Amino acid sequence: MPRLVRNKLQQFLATSRTNKLIALAAVLVVATSGLIFLTIRAAGFFASTESDTGNLTANAKVITDTSASGGRAIQFTAPAPSPTPTPTPTPTPATNLW
């Protein structure tokens, strides 16, 4: 065992019981978190789903793309503009009611 590793191990073993318990708790928390993320398959920066097989909205369409997985990809277009609402006329106040 290299001298540096042996020295660090001896320093750790010489620490108080509280520090050892804190170190053990930290290792368990990190290991448990990693296991949970692997189990639920939490997506990282990239999601691994085939989106061209899902439900598409009005502004998306499936296109042929030889560089894409399965030869198909999704292309998004600009959403259809919503119609401009017609303004409501303001009522004119009544005059000479008497």
N, CA, C and O of each residue as an XYZ file, in Angstrom:
392
protein
N       0.861     -1.170      0.000
C       0.000      0.000      0.000
C       0.911      1.237      0.000
O       1.823      1.319      0.823
N       0.686      2.192     -0.898
C       1.534      3.380     -0.927
C       1.490      4.137      0.401
O       0.507      4.088      1.139
N       2.577      4.828      0.670
C       2.715      5.523      1.949
C       1.640      6.596      2.142
O       1.109      6.744      3.242
N       1.317      7.342      1.088
C       0.317      8.410      1.203
C      -1.051      7.848      1.585
O      -1.747      8.406      2.433
N      -1.428      6.737      0.949
C      -2.717      6.122      1.247
C      -2.723      5.607      2.684
O      -3.709      5.764      3.404
N      -1.613      4.990      3.095
C      -1.519      4.475      4.456
C      -1.630      5.601      5.474
O      -2.302      5.454      6.495
N      -0.964      6.740      5.194
C      -1.030      7.887      6.108
C      -2.453      8.444      6.205
O      -2.927      8.773      7.292
N      -3.118      8.545      5.068
C      -4.493      9.065      5.072
C      -5.428      8.113      5.825
O      -6.316      8.554      6.555
N      -5.223      6.815      5.642
C      -6.051      5.845      6.346
C      -5.815      5.919      7.858
O      -6.759      5.834      8.643
N      -4.584      6.073      8.249
C      -4.284      6.196      9.677
C      -4.881      7.475     10.263
O      -5.373      7.475     11.391
N      -4.835      8.576      9.485
C      -5.438      9.835      9.949
C      -6.950      9.667     10.113
O      -7.535     10.148     11.083
N      -7.569      8.984      9.158
C      -9.015      8.792      9.245
C      -9.378      7.928     10.450
O     -10.331      8.226     11.170
N      -8.622      6.871     10.664
C      -8.917      5.981     11.787
C      -8.669      6.653     13.125
O      -9.237      6.246     14.138
N      -7.821      7.688     13.140
C      -7.526      8.397     14.382
C      -8.553      9.484     14.687
O      -8.524     10.062     15.774
N      -9.455      9.773     13.760
C     -10.452     10.827     13.991
C     -11.510     10.346     14.976
O     -11.570      9.170     15.334
N     -12.324     11.272     15.392
C     -13.358     10.934     16.379
C     -14.450     10.072     15.752
O     -14.581      9.990     14.531
N     -15.212      9.446     16.604
C     -16.308      8.585     16.156
C     -17.371      9.398     15.424
O     -17.973      8.910     14.468
N     -17.604     10.633     15.866
C     -18.597     11.500     15.210
C     -18.213     11.763     13.759
O     -19.062     11.698     12.870
N     -16.925     12.062     13.513
C     -16.495     12.314     12.135
C     -16.641     11.066     11.266
O     -16.993     11.163     10.091
N     -16.375      9.912     11.836
C     -16.535      8.673     11.085
C     -17.996      8.436     10.733
O     -18.310      8.005      9.623
N     -18.892      8.720     11.680
C     -20.321      8.550     11.401
C     -20.803      9.534     10.353
O     -21.637      9.185      9.517
N     -20.296     10.755     10.383
C     -20.671     11.748      9.373
C     -20.186     11.299      7.996
O     -20.918     11.406      7.012
N     -18.953     10.796      7.926
C     -18.422     10.320      6.650
C     -19.233      9.135      6.135
O     -19.540      9.063      4.945
N     -19.577      8.215      7.018
C     -20.384      7.054      6.625
C     -21.768      7.491      6.133
O     -22.273      6.965      5.141
N     -22.377      8.451      6.828
C     -23.699      8.948      6.417
C     -23.618      9.610      5.042
O     -24.513      9.434      4.215
N     -22.556     10.367      4.795
C     -22.402     11.024      3.493
C     -22.257      9.993      2.376
O     -22.861     10.136      1.312
N     -21.463      8.964      2.618
C     -21.289      7.911      1.611
C     -22.618      7.210      1.349
O     -22.955      6.944      0.195
N     -23.372      6.908      2.393
C     -24.660      6.237      2.215
C     -25.662      7.101      1.456
O     -26.408      6.595      0.617
N     -25.682      8.397      1.746
C     -26.608      9.292      1.042
C     -26.268      9.366     -0.437
O     -27.163      9.295     -1.280
N     -24.987      9.507     -0.767
C     -24.584      9.584     -2.175
C     -24.875      8.268     -2.886
O     -25.377      8.275     -4.010
N     -24.569      7.142     -2.252
C     -24.820      5.842     -2.875
C     -26.315      5.597     -3.068
O     -26.734      5.091     -4.109
N     -27.110      5.951     -2.077
C     -28.558      5.760     -2.183
C     -29.144      6.661     -3.274
O     -30.002      6.226     -4.042
N     -28.689      7.901     -3.343
C     -29.182      8.819     -4.383
C     -28.837      8.290     -5.768
O     -29.675      8.319     -6.670
N     -27.619      7.811     -5.942
C     -27.229      7.254     -7.232
C     -28.066      6.048     -7.610
O     -28.459      5.896     -8.767
N     -28.338      5.193     -6.644
C     -29.162      4.016     -6.903
C     -30.589      4.417     -7.290
O     -31.184      3.819     -8.187
N     -31.126      5.415     -6.620
C     -32.485      5.885     -6.944
C     -32.518      6.456     -8.351
O     -33.438      6.158     -9.113
N     -31.533      7.274     -8.712
C     -31.516      7.867    -10.052
C     -31.377      6.800    -11.136
O     -31.979      6.915    -12.203
N     -30.588      5.767    -10.866
C     -30.457      4.690    -11.840
C     -31.734      3.866    -11.930
O     -32.109      3.420    -13.014
N     -32.400      3.661    -10.808
C     -33.608      2.848    -10.785
C     -34.767      3.523    -11.511
O     -35.482      2.871    -12.273
N     -34.959      4.812    -11.287
C     -36.085      5.501    -11.924
C     -35.716      6.040    -13.295
O     -36.531      6.660    -13.977
N     -34.479      5.794    -13.682
C     -33.983      6.212    -15.000
C     -34.204      7.704    -15.231
O     -34.776      8.109    -16.243
N     -33.753      8.499    -14.295
C     -33.880      9.948    -14.428
C     -33.085     10.402    -15.646
O     -31.917     10.049    -15.809
N     -33.728     11.181    -16.487
C     -33.070     11.655    -17.704
C     -32.063     12.739    -17.354
O     -32.334     13.626    -16.545
N     -30.926     12.651    -17.965
C     -29.901     13.670    -17.776
C     -30.093     14.778    -18.787
O     -31.189     15.316    -18.945
N     -29.012     15.111    -19.468
C     -29.083     16.166    -20.471
C     -29.838     15.713    -21.712
O     -30.411     16.534    -22.428
N     -29.839     14.430    -21.962
C     -30.496     13.898    -23.147
C     -31.496     12.831    -22.731
O     -31.198     11.983    -21.890
N     -32.661     12.877    -23.313
C     -33.671     11.865    -23.037
C     -33.601     10.816    -24.143
O     -33.375     11.152    -25.305
N     -33.790      9.574    -23.794
C     -33.681      8.510    -24.788
C     -35.061      7.952    -25.112
O     -35.376      6.811    -24.773
N     -35.862      8.748    -25.754
C     -37.183      8.286    -26.183
C     -37.319      8.497    -27.682
O     -36.666      9.367    -28.258
N     -38.155      7.714    -28.295
C     -38.440      7.876    -29.716
C     -39.657      8.779    -29.839
O     -40.796      8.314    -29.782
N     -39.416     10.042    -30.003
C     -40.515     11.011    -30.000
C     -41.360     10.954    -31.261
O     -42.493     11.436    -31.255
N     -40.841     10.377    -32.349
C     -41.635     10.338    -33.573
C     -42.750      9.304    -33.517
O     -43.530      9.199    -34.464
N     -42.848      8.536    -32.429
C     -43.940      7.574    -32.295
C     -45.026      8.086    -31.357
O     -46.011      7.384    -31.129
N     -44.876      9.276    -30.814
C     -45.844      9.813    -29.862
C     -46.944     10.604    -30.540
O     -47.042     10.622    -31.767
N     -47.767     11.251    -29.744
C     -48.845     12.082    -30.262
C     -48.282     13.449    -30.645
O     -47.520     14.046    -29.885
N     -48.651     13.930    -31.798
C     -48.146     15.197    -32.299
C     -49.210     16.279    -32.166
O     -50.404     16.010    -32.290
N     -48.766     17.489    -31.916
C     -49.682     18.626    -31.872
C     -49.815     19.215    -33.266
O     -49.196     18.734    -34.214
N     -50.612     20.242    -33.385
C     -50.892     20.832    -34.693
C     -49.644     21.456    -35.325
O     -49.550     21.533    -36.550
N     -48.692     21.900    -34.511
C     -47.539     22.575    -35.093
C     -46.323     21.659    -35.206
O     -45.195     22.151    -35.242
N     -46.520     20.343    -35.262
C     -45.426     19.391    -35.425
C     -45.812     18.365    -36.478
O     -46.975     17.985    -36.609
N     -44.791     17.922    -37.237
C     -45.044     16.890    -38.233
C     -43.826     15.982    -38.325
O     -42.705     16.398    -38.035
N     -44.058     14.731    -38.734
C     -42.986     13.753    -38.889
C     -42.405     13.918    -40.278
O     -43.134     13.969    -41.268
N     -41.072     14.001    -40.342
C     -40.381     14.122    -41.626
C     -39.379     12.977    -41.754
O     -39.020     12.349    -40.758
N     -38.931     12.708    -42.970
C     -37.911     11.706    -43.217
C     -36.549     12.351    -43.034
O     -36.273     13.408    -43.603
N     -35.690     11.712    -42.233
C     -34.349     12.223    -41.970
C     -33.419     11.030    -41.860
O     -33.505     10.263    -40.902
N     -32.528     10.864    -42.834
C     -31.656      9.689    -42.856
C     -30.657      9.692    -41.701
O     -30.149      8.633    -41.335
N     -30.367     10.842    -41.126
C     -29.411     10.885    -40.019
C     -30.080     10.653    -38.667
O     -29.392     10.544    -37.651
N     -31.398     10.576    -38.640
C     -32.121     10.392    -37.382
C     -32.294      8.912    -37.073
O     -32.200      8.060    -37.957
N     -32.543      8.627    -35.820
C     -32.805      7.257    -35.391
C     -34.111      6.787    -36.007
O     -35.140      7.447    -35.859
N     -34.081      5.674    -36.683
C     -35.287      5.151    -37.314
C     -35.616      5.840    -38.625
O     -36.619      5.498    -39.251
N     -34.811      6.797    -39.065
C     -35.033      7.471    -40.339
C     -36.133      8.515    -40.322
O     -36.492      9.052    -41.370
N     -36.672      8.812    -39.149
C     -37.732      9.812    -39.050
C     -37.398     10.797    -37.946
O     -36.726     10.453    -36.974
N     -37.871     12.022    -38.103
C     -37.655     13.066    -37.107
C     -38.910     13.925    -37.026
O     -39.815     13.799    -37.851
N     -38.953     14.785    -36.038
C     -40.090     15.686    -35.872
C     -39.652     17.098    -36.218
O     -38.611     17.567    -35.757
N     -40.446     17.763    -37.025
C     -40.170     19.149    -37.378
C     -41.281     20.014    -36.789
O     -42.468     19.737    -36.964
N     -40.871     21.054    -36.096
C     -41.842     21.977    -35.502
C     -41.995     23.184    -36.407
O     -41.014     23.715    -36.928
N     -43.229     23.608    -36.587
C     -43.517     24.794    -37.389
C     -44.050     25.882    -36.476
O     -44.345     25.642    -35.305
N     -44.168     27.066    -37.021
C     -44.713     28.172    -36.230
C     -46.169     27.869    -35.905
O     -46.903     27.371    -36.759
N     -46.592     28.163    -34.688
C     -47.996     27.905    -34.353
C     -48.923     28.807    -35.163
O     -48.563     29.924    -35.534
N     -50.104     28.306    -35.424
C     -51.090     29.085    -36.163
C     -51.471     30.308    -35.351
O     -51.728     30.204    -34.151
N     -51.509     31.469    -35.996
C     -51.859     32.678    -35.241
C     -53.310     32.631    -34.783
O     -54.196     32.173    -35.504
N     -53.523     33.105    -33.593
C     -54.893     33.152    -33.088
C     -55.576     34.397    -33.651
O     -54.928     35.421    -33.863
N     -56.872     34.308    -33.890
C     -57.566     35.457    -34.466
C     -57.567     36.639    -33.494
O     -57.626     36.470    -32.276
N     -57.500     37.821    -34.063
C     -57.532     39.033    -33.252
C     -58.943     39.236    -32.709
O     -59.904     39.224    -33.478
N     -59.083     39.420    -31.411
C     -60.427     39.606    -30.860
C     -61.008     40.951    -31.306
O     -60.300     41.947    -31.453
N     -62.317     40.932    -31.513
C     -62.975     42.180    -31.895
C     -63.195     43.026    -30.646
O     -63.647     42.510    -29.623
N     -62.886     44.296    -30.714
C     -63.048     45.136    -29.524
C     -64.521     45.318    -29.174
O     -65.376     45.411    -30.054
N     -64.796     45.366    -27.896
C     -66.150     45.605    -27.414
C     -66.397     47.106    -27.394
O     -65.609     47.851    -26.811
N     -67.499     47.570    -28.032
C     -67.754     49.018    -28.030
C     -68.101     49.501    -26.623
O     -68.806     48.833    -25.868
N     -67.597     50.646    -26.309
C     -67.890     51.225    -24.986
C     -69.256     51.890    -25.031
O     -69.560     52.605    -25.986
N     -70.069     51.673    -24.039
C     -71.419     52.283    -24.045
C     -71.321     53.797    -23.837
O     -70.463     54.302    -23.113
N     -72.225     54.479    -24.497
C     -72.265     55.947    -24.315
C     -73.221     56.264    -23.183
O     -74.288     55.660    -23.080
N     -72.842     57.218    -22.325
C     -73.736     57.548    -21.200
C     -75.046     58.189    -21.704
O     -75.059     58.952    -22.671
N     -76.098     57.859    -21.034
C     -77.417     58.403    -21.398
C     -77.505     59.853    -20.941
O     -77.003     60.196    -19.871
N     -78.142     60.713    -21.748
C     -78.325     62.119    -21.405
C     -79.808     62.470    -21.467
O     -80.585     61.823    -22.169
N     -80.182     63.498    -20.726
C     -81.565     64.008    -20.719
C     -82.580     62.926    -20.353
O     -83.540     62.699    -21.089
N     -82.371     62.270    -19.235
C     -83.323     61.263    -18.801
C     -84.582     61.880    -18.220
O     -85.578     61.165    -18.112
N     -84.617     63.144    -17.838
C     -85.795     63.751    -17.210
C     -86.600     64.484    -18.171
O     -87.627     65.056    -17.807
